[in-house]
Amino acid sequence: MHGFLIYVLKRLGQFLFVVFTGVTLAFLIAHFSPVDPIEQTVSLLTSFGNTDPRSVELLRESLRELYGTDGSLLEQYFTFWGRVLTGDFGPSLSAFPTPVSTVIGRALPWTVGLLTLATLLAWTIGNLFGALAGYFRNNRFLKGVGVLVMSMQPIPTYIVGLTLIIVFGYLWPVLPISGGAQLNLEPGFTWAYISSVLVHGTLPALTLVCVGLGGWFISMRSLVSNIVTEDHVVYAELAGVRGRTIFSQYVARNAMLPQVTGLALTLGHVFGGAVIVEFVFNYPGVGKLLIAGIYAGDYSLVLGVTTIAIIAVAAAMFLIDILYPLIDPRVKLG
């Protein structure tokens, strides 16, 4: 128990270091961006006719306080961390005066649902077929699956998304290609709304699955191909142990351990892919929100989305690190 506590504390320290470094870099990149959110907001608001110099200067000072950009760079940095710890990123320029936290709160469930479903599907299907292909190396069907999966691996995410739009939106129009649900439906836990969400999320999720499937398949097939030649597997086969038992207990189980670690390491890449997918399908998630914020020069929104993404990915990796010793007893604690 004492060793596990030390292990958790070490991983917690790594988690805090990753979050601190990532958020600091996000702040610096946003701060040195050529787009000035204050001047952009002033230009937008004064375009309605109020150009009194005194009023404009008062507006500029108020906006600096709202956006946390008054004072030196170090003062702005500490102000930003205060906002991160309290979850208050100030108002959104593109949805002024709605707080950034409110805007992100509306979009976050869409991205979490999409990423969770797509990641688990790609991980499960890729590992299952990869393990089978590595164990049954002469199976023609599994060889065909391998060729298909590997041919999709180098295709960019947006190409896969656009292909699915053309196929299922125009050539065979059976699925919606835009939005998160039907506009005329009231959000709620009703079958009509839930089914609409599932149908609208099919193509975005399928895009992420197609893109992520190849990596899991190839890595799992390679792991299993190496494990089946190890002594304990050969001895089990000579001893007459059933093939199903060898596959599940001796091969697949050992090969799954590195894949659990890989699941954590790829979460950041999955979020990056989700940004592109949400933009292609006009999906109302955090990725689309981030792109809209960049185009609008929405300083607070971009920082808010980036910070939450960094914390979410680091937290997922921390959680899997904590669970890993329970999966693999060989992991040294302490």
C-alpha positions as CSV (number, residue, x, y, z in Angstrom):
1,M,0.0,0.0,0.0
2,H,2.9,2.4,0.9
3,G,4.6,1.6,-2.5
4,F,1.4,2.3,-4.4
5,L,0.9,5.6,-2.6
6,I,4.4,6.7,-3.7
7,Y,3.7,5.6,-7.2
8,V,0.5,7.7,-7.3
9,L,2.3,10.7,-5.9
10,K,5.0,10.4,-8.5
11,R,2.4,10.2,-11.3
12,L,0.5,13.1,-9.7
13,G,3.7,15.2,-9.9
14,Q,4.2,14.3,-13.6
15,F,0.5,15.2,-14.2
16,L,1.0,18.7,-12.6
17,F,4.2,19.3,-14.5
18,V,2.6,18.4,-17.8
19,V,-0.4,20.7,-17.1
20,F,1.9,23.5,-15.9
21,T,4.1,23.3,-19.0
22,G,1.3,23.0,-21.4
23,V,-0.8,25.8,-20.0
24,T,2.3,28.1,-19.8
25,L,3.1,27.4,-23.5
26,A,-0.5,28.1,-24.5
27,F,-0.5,31.4,-22.6
28,L,2.8,32.5,-24.2
29,I,1.7,31.5,-27.7
30,A,-1.6,33.3,-27.4
31,H,0.1,36.4,-25.8
32,F,2.6,36.8,-28.7
33,S,0.0,36.2,-31.3
34,P,-0.2,39.1,-33.9
35,V,-4.0,39.4,-33.2
36,D,-4.8,41.9,-30.4
37,P,-8.1,40.9,-28.9
38,I,-8.6,44.3,-27.2
39,E,-8.1,46.3,-30.4
40,Q,-10.3,43.8,-32.4
41,T,-13.1,44.2,-29.9
42,V,-12.8,47.9,-29.8
43,S,-12.9,48.1,-33.6
44,L,-16.0,45.8,-33.6
45,L,-17.9,47.9,-31.0
46,T,-16.9,51.3,-32.4
47,S,-18.1,50.3,-35.8
48,F,-21.6,51.0,-34.6
49,G,-20.8,54.8,-34.5
50,N,-19.4,55.5,-31.0
51,T,-16.0,57.0,-31.7
52,D,-15.6,59.5,-28.8
53,P,-11.9,59.2,-27.8
54,R,-12.6,59.3,-24.1
55,S,-15.3,56.6,-24.4
56,V,-13.1,54.4,-26.6
57,E,-10.2,54.7,-24.0
58,L,-12.6,53.7,-21.1
59,L,-13.8,50.8,-23.2
60,R,-10.2,49.7,-23.9
61,E,-9.4,49.8,-20.2
62,S,-12.5,47.8,-19.3
63,L,-11.7,45.2,-21.9
64,R,-8.1,44.9,-20.6
65,E,-9.5,44.1,-17.2
66,L,-12.1,41.7,-18.6
67,Y,-9.5,39.8,-20.7
68,G,-6.8,39.9,-18.1
69,T,-4.3,41.7,-20.4
70,D,-3.6,44.7,-18.2
71,G,-0.2,45.0,-16.4
72,S,3.1,43.4,-17.2
73,L,3.5,40.0,-18.9
74,L,4.3,38.4,-15.5
75,E,1.2,40.0,-13.9
76,Q,-1.0,38.8,-16.8
77,Y,0.5,35.3,-16.4
78,F,-0.5,35.1,-12.7
79,T,-3.9,36.6,-13.5
80,F,-4.4,33.9,-16.1
81,W,-3.4,31.1,-13.6
82,G,-5.9,32.6,-11.2
83,R,-8.6,32.3,-13.8
84,V,-7.6,28.7,-14.7
85,L,-7.8,27.7,-11.0
86,T,-11.3,29.3,-10.7
87,G,-12.5,28.2,-14.1
88,D,-13.2,31.8,-15.2
89,F,-11.6,32.7,-18.5
90,G,-13.5,35.9,-18.9
91,P,-16.0,36.8,-21.7
92,S,-15.9,35.4,-25.2
93,L,-15.4,37.9,-28.0
94,S,-17.3,35.9,-30.6
95,A,-20.2,35.4,-28.2
96,F,-19.8,38.6,-26.1
97,P,-20.7,39.0,-23.2
98,T,-21.2,35.2,-22.6
99,P,-18.5,33.8,-20.4
100,V,-16.0,31.4,-22.1
101,S,-16.8,28.7,-19.5
102,T,-20.4,28.8,-20.5
103,V,-19.6,28.6,-24.2
104,I,-17.2,25.7,-23.6
105,G,-19.7,24.0,-21.3
106,R,-22.2,23.8,-24.1
107,A,-19.7,22.3,-26.6
108,L,-17.7,20.0,-24.3
109,P,-20.3,17.1,-23.9
110,W,-20.4,16.8,-27.8
111,T,-16.7,16.3,-28.0
112,V,-16.4,14.0,-25.0
113,G,-19.2,11.8,-26.3
114,L,-17.7,11.7,-29.8
115,L,-14.1,11.0,-28.7
116,T,-15.1,8.4,-26.1
117,L,-17.2,6.4,-28.6
118,A,-14.7,6.6,-31.5
119,T,-11.7,5.9,-29.4
120,L,-13.1,2.8,-27.7
121,L,-14.4,1.5,-31.0
122,A,-11.1,2.0,-32.8
123,W,-9.2,0.5,-29.9
124,T,-11.4,-2.5,-29.5
125,I,-11.8,-3.4,-33.1
126,G,-8.2,-2.7,-34.0
127,N,-6.8,-4.8,-31.1
128,L,-9.3,-7.7,-31.8
129,F,-8.6,-8.0,-35.5
130,G,-4.9,-7.3,-34.9
131,A,-4.6,-10.1,-32.4
132,L,-6.5,-12.5,-34.6
133,A,-4.3,-11.6,-37.6
134,G,-1.1,-12.1,-35.6
135,Y,-2.2,-15.5,-34.2
136,F,-3.9,-16.9,-37.4
137,R,-1.2,-15.7,-39.8
138,N,-2.4,-17.8,-42.7
139,N,-6.1,-16.8,-42.6
140,R,-7.0,-15.1,-46.0
141,F,-9.8,-13.0,-44.5
142,L,-7.6,-11.5,-41.9
143,K,-4.9,-10.9,-44.5
144,G,-7.5,-9.0,-46.5
145,V,-8.5,-7.0,-43.4
146,G,-4.9,-6.1,-42.8
147,V,-4.4,-4.8,-46.4
148,L,-7.6,-2.7,-46.1
149,V,-6.7,-1.3,-42.7
150,M,-3.1,-0.5,-43.7
151,S,-4.3,1.2,-46.9
152,M,-6.4,3.6,-44.9
153,Q,-3.6,4.4,-42.4
154,P,-1.8,7.1,-44.4
155,I,-5.0,8.9,-45.6
156,P,-5.5,12.3,-43.9
157,T,-8.4,12.7,-41.6
158,Y,-10.2,15.4,-43.7
159,I,-9.9,13.2,-46.8
160,V,-11.6,10.3,-45.0
161,G,-14.3,12.6,-43.7
162,L,-15.0,14.2,-47.1
163,T,-15.1,10.7,-48.7
164,L,-17.7,9.6,-46.2
165,I,-19.7,12.8,-46.9
166,I,-19.7,12.1,-50.6
167,V,-20.6,8.4,-50.2
168,F,-23.3,8.6,-47.4
169,G,-24.4,12.2,-48.0
170,Y,-24.7,12.4,-51.8
171,L,-24.2,9.0,-53.6
172,W,-26.2,7.1,-51.0
173,P,-27.9,9.8,-48.9
174,V,-28.7,7.8,-45.7
175,L,-26.9,9.8,-43.0
176,P,-26.8,13.5,-42.1
177,I,-23.5,15.2,-42.9
178,S,-23.7,18.3,-40.7
179,G,-24.7,19.3,-37.2
180,G,-25.1,17.4,-34.0
181,A,-28.9,16.8,-34.0
182,Q,-32.1,17.9,-35.8
183,L,-32.7,21.6,-35.2
184,N,-36.4,21.2,-34.6
185,L,-35.9,18.8,-31.6
186,E,-35.8,20.0,-28.0
187,P,-32.7,18.8,-26.3
188,G,-33.4,16.2,-23.6
189,F,-33.4,12.6,-22.6
190,T,-36.0,11.5,-25.1
191,W,-35.6,8.7,-27.7
192,A,-36.2,11.1,-30.6
193,Y,-33.4,13.5,-29.5
194,I,-30.9,10.7,-28.5
195,S,-31.5,8.8,-31.7
196,S,-30.9,12.0,-33.7
197,V,-27.7,12.7,-31.9
198,L,-26.5,9.1,-32.6
199,V,-27.4,9.3,-36.3
200,H,-25.7,12.7,-36.7
201,G,-22.6,11.5,-34.9
202,T,-22.2,8.3,-37.0
203,L,-20.1,9.8,-39.8
204,P,-17.8,11.9,-37.5
205,A,-17.3,8.8,-35.3
206,L,-16.7,6.6,-38.3
207,T,-14.1,9.0,-39.6
208,L,-12.1,8.9,-36.3
209,V,-12.5,5.1,-36.2
210,C,-11.2,4.6,-39.7
211,V,-8.2,6.9,-39.0
212,G,-7.3,5.3,-35.7
213,L,-8.0,1.7,-36.6
214,G,-4.8,1.0,-38.5
215,G,-2.4,1.9,-35.7
216,W,-4.0,-0.4,-33.2
217,F,-4.3,-3.2,-35.8
218,I,-0.6,-3.0,-36.9
219,S,0.8,-2.7,-33.4
220,M,-1.3,-5.5,-32.0
221,R,-0.6,-7.9,-34.9
222,S,3.2,-7.2,-34.4
223,L,3.0,-7.9,-30.6
224,V,1.0,-11.1,-31.0
225,S,3.3,-12.3,-33.8
226,N,6.3,-12.0,-31.5
227,I,4.5,-13.5,-28.5
228,V,3.4,-16.7,-30.3
229,T,7.1,-17.6,-30.9
230,E,8.0,-17.4,-27.2
231,D,8.8,-20.5,-25.2
232,H,5.7,-20.5,-22.9
233,V,3.4,-20.4,-25.9
234,V,5.3,-23.1,-27.7
235,Y,5.2,-25.3,-24.6
236,A,1.5,-24.8,-24.2
237,E,0.9,-25.9,-27.8
238,L,3.0,-29.0,-27.3
239,A,1.2,-29.8,-24.1
240,G,-2.1,-29.9,-26.0
241,V,-3.6,-26.8,-24.5
242,R,-6.7,-25.7,-26.5
243,G,-6.0,-23.0,-29.1
244,R,-8.7,-20.7,-27.7
245,T,-7.1,-20.9,-24.3
246,I,-3.6,-20.2,-25.7
247,F,-4.9,-17.2,-27.7
248,S,-6.9,-15.6,-24.8
249,Q,-4.8,-16.4,-21.8
250,Y,-1.2,-16.6,-23.1
251,V,-1.1,-14.4,-26.2
252,A,-3.8,-11.7,-26.3
253,R,-3.7,-10.9,-22.5
254,N,0.1,-10.2,-22.6
255,A,-0.1,-8.3,-25.8
256,M,-2.9,-6.0,-24.4
257,L,-0.6,-4.4,-21.7
258,P,1.4,-2.2,-24.1
259,Q,-1.9,-1.3,-25.9
260,V,-3.3,0.1,-22.7
261,T,-0.3,2.5,-22.4
262,G,-0.7,3.4,-26.1
263,L,-4.3,4.3,-25.4
264,A,-3.2,7.1,-23.1
265,L,-0.3,8.3,-25.3
266,T,-2.6,8.7,-28.3
267,L,-5.3,10.7,-26.6
268,G,-3.7,14.0,-27.6
269,H,-3.6,13.0,-31.2
270,V,-7.2,11.9,-31.1
271,F,-8.2,15.4,-29.9
272,G,-6.3,16.9,-32.7
273,G,-8.1,14.7,-35.2
274,A,-11.4,15.6,-33.6
275,V,-10.8,19.3,-34.3
276,I,-10.5,18.5,-38.0
277,V,-13.5,16.2,-38.0
278,E,-15.8,18.6,-36.1
279,F,-14.9,21.3,-38.6
280,V,-15.5,19.1,-41.7
281,F,-18.9,17.9,-40.3
282,N,-19.9,21.2,-38.7
283,Y,-20.2,19.2,-35.4
284,P,-21.0,21.4,-32.4
285,G,-18.0,20.4,-30.3
286,V,-14.9,22.0,-28.7
287,G,-12.9,21.4,-31.9
288,K,-15.2,23.5,-34.0
289,L,-15.3,26.1,-31.2
290,L,-11.5,26.3,-31.2
291,I,-11.3,26.9,-35.0
292,A,-14.1,29.5,-34.8
293,G,-12.2,31.2,-31.9
294,I,-9.0,31.3,-33.9
295,Y,-10.7,32.9,-36.9
296,A,-12.5,35.4,-34.7
297,G,-9.3,36.3,-32.8
298,D,-11.2,35.3,-29.6
299,Y,-8.2,35.3,-27.2
300,S,-10.1,34.1,-24.1
301,L,-12.0,31.3,-26.0
302,V,-8.8,29.9,-27.6
303,L,-7.0,29.9,-24.3
304,G,-9.9,28.4,-22.5
305,V,-10.4,25.5,-25.0
306,T,-6.6,24.9,-25.2
307,T,-6.3,24.8,-21.4
308,I,-9.2,22.4,-20.9
309,A,-7.9,20.1,-23.7
310,I,-4.4,20.0,-22.0
311,I,-5.9,19.2,-18.6
312,A,-8.3,16.6,-20.0
313,V,-5.6,14.7,-21.9
314,A,-3.1,14.9,-19.0
315,A,-5.9,13.7,-16.6
316,A,-6.7,10.7,-18.9
317,M,-3.0,9.7,-19.0
318,F,-2.7,10.1,-15.2
319,L,-5.8,7.9,-14.7
320,I,-4.4,5.1,-17.0
321,D,-1.0,5.4,-15.3
322,I,-2.8,4.7,-12.0
323,L,-4.8,1.8,-13.3
324,Y,-1.8,0.2,-15.1
325,P,-0.3,-1.5,-12.0
326,L,-3.6,-3.2,-11.4
327,I,-3.5,-4.6,-15.0
328,D,0.1,-5.5,-15.0
329,P,1.5,-6.7,-11.6
330,R,5.1,-6.5,-13.1
331,V,5.0,-2.7,-12.9
332,K,7.3,-1.7,-10.1
333,L,5.8,0.6,-7.5
334,G,7.6,3.0,-5.2
